[in-house]
Amino acid sequence: MNKWLARVVIVFSGLAAALPAYGEAVAPAARVQVEGQWFDGEVQLGGTALRLNGTGVRAVAWFKGYVVGLYLPAKASTPEAVVAMAGPKRLQIRMLHTVPAEEFVKALNKGVARNSTEQEMAGLKAPLEQFARQVGALGQVRAGDVVDLDHEPGLGMAMRVNGTLRGDRVPGDDLFAAVLRSFVGDRPYDPKLKAGLLGRKA
């Protein structure tokens, strides 16, 4: 084997050795099925790739109301890390049953209040009222609907239903942080749901 051919073999051998590691780094995250609902392993928001951090079911006794997926720029396993993490985030809620919009708002307000201080609630009054109006305009949230609550730093929180933006963005970072705490905070809607969103076993 001449010197030139030997160099070619060495170069391509090095590339071949590097390919498995490269393939693992760019492989798309697997989709996840929960209660018949599919969650993509990865989504794009604000030009950032978000990975599915975890999923869970909101259940009261035998009744299962909806399933949730939490998307973050990087994996996180504690409530503090989830709330403090910089960058875009998404809570994706997939409805299993139809509920009146006012019930949806009532449950949200209760969860936020249980996981916020009095001072935080004072600052959340206007954002919560704006969001309540947006949800109320839906009339009801139907079985099969996909509700995305998207947060982009500097832009605030947006609600999309089945991919369509509903209402104006709620400005600021406080409302989305409060909503996150209602799912993964000290007094969450459902401890098993919290564990699932944090990627833990309940």
Buried (B, 14 or more C-beta within 10 A) or exposed (E): EEEEEEEEEEEEEEEEEEEEEEEEEEEEBEEBEBEEBEBBBEBEBBEBEBBBBBBBBBBEEEEEBBBBBBBBBEBBEEBEBBBEBEBBBBBBBBBBEEBEBEEBBEBBBEBBBBBBEEEBBEBBEEBBEBBBEBBEEBEBBEEEBBBBBBBBEEBBBBBBBEEEEBBEBBBBBBBBBBBBBBBBBEEBBBEBBBBBBBBEEE
